[in-house]
């Protein structure tokens, strides 16, 4: 039902002559299929002829597959030349290289019926190269798809609406900042007066009223609550070959935050780091402690992630921690490149998170669950993979070293279709976008990102409808 409402929203924008809009449904609720249904209807009614669909490179094959599944009659092609009839799919990278070709035909300006941006938060920075190239392509209508319309500040929201509505809705960036962003932000600060808070609330409500006709967002919680008492649609006993594929429904998602103790090794290094002179001085100033916090963040994951520079600062170059079994594979704390000569017991014992993770994954495997494990660090994934592989886990992995789309799709398909794989290891940056891994029923975020939206995207690789 929510997808039908989404298609109706997209058509209403067209019927009412609005320049564009934003479909900002939560990740995994089927924004792709809503757009495909809308375009299919528009082409069937001969209301449009030229559509440009822009997305990250990693999503191109997924979109092509979904068009083949839901609207096989539509004329779809990847951008390689000058023909612009039908639906042209391209990536942001290709856009930057070929925006002049996309913006013109026979040396004259070419006007697209629709430009549609997937993962539209790519243009949240008004001054970056991608945003400038997208603005340079003329179109009657603009649609933006994103599950995270605002990640950091209201200026990002202004950038999305400025493009979608072609500058006609929220004024200039400077005007928006003065009239909306500043009073709303001020109202949320601790020392805001009652008057400032009341003003911020009023302006916030006014802003929501202005953008409402152009903006649609539903969360998974909204959908689940709306369908709690709705019986499932009856399934025909003898469905025809031409019947549409069945769309799955959402189950309940439970989130757990697990607090673990630092291992003795981690705690000792942690205290020593905080006692360094330059760290103590930093804590007494207003300078940003981000670099030092990143060191502590890595240490909380595993001491083997510490850089050689930090090890030198902490005088760890010659220090060894004996292996649990008394063997000869003790290791200098100098990073993950020393893994080969360390025992599994050492790698586990040095990290409280590793100790918990290994026990958790063994338990989940026994219960028949399949798990996605995300980490920001490839080195951390190296450690996890080393330990799990020796415990006879069948593992799949995608990180920044998997550069070919065909290889990426092959790994995804293998995990989805082969239940023997119990764990999929992914870096949050690479594996958190554009992947559907609904064969997994559990997701572990080993090291939370600074931006919660990044982790939410990672979780939604498994928790999704579309």
ABEGO torsion letter per residue (X at the ends): XAAAAAAAAAAAAAAAGBAEBBBABBBGAGAAAAAAAAAAAAAAAGABABBBBBBBAAAAAAAAAAAAAABAABBBBBBABABABEBBBBBAAAAAAAAAAAABBGGBBBBBABBBBBGAAAAABAABAAAAAAAABBBABBBBBBABABAABAAAAAAAAAAAAGGAAAEBAAAAAAAAAAAAAAAABAABBAAAAAAAAAAAAAAAAAAAAABBBBBAAAAAAAAAABBBBBBBABBBAABBBBBBBBBBBBBBBBBBBBBAAAAAAAAAAAABAAAAAAAABABBAAAAAAAAAAAAABAAABBAAAAAAAGAAABBBBBAAGBAABBBBAEAAAAAABBAAAAAAABAAAAAAAAAAAAAAAAGBBBBBBBABAAAAAAAAAAAAAAGBBBBBBBAABABAAAAAAAAAAAAABAABABBBBBAAAAABGBBBAABABBBBABBBABAAAAAAAAAAABBAX
